[in-house]
């Protein structure tokens, strides 16, 4: 799905939570819960293990903020560092 403010606002709830993934890969997604909460997430692998990192809750975390946090996490991963560990320390 192409992420825009309009497309994110248009996402509807379901009986179960689900994840919409941003077109183009990269592991950026938006988790939508039954109560309507929308959370930006980043799925990645570190040391061969799948990991998931929360970037923030929409709309408090804007789409631009999520893209910036995602880019920062990618840079850390390229340097061989776990971006999830950085988030915990911050």
Order of alpha helices (4+ residues) and beta strands (2+ residues): alpha-beta-beta-beta-beta-alpha-alpha
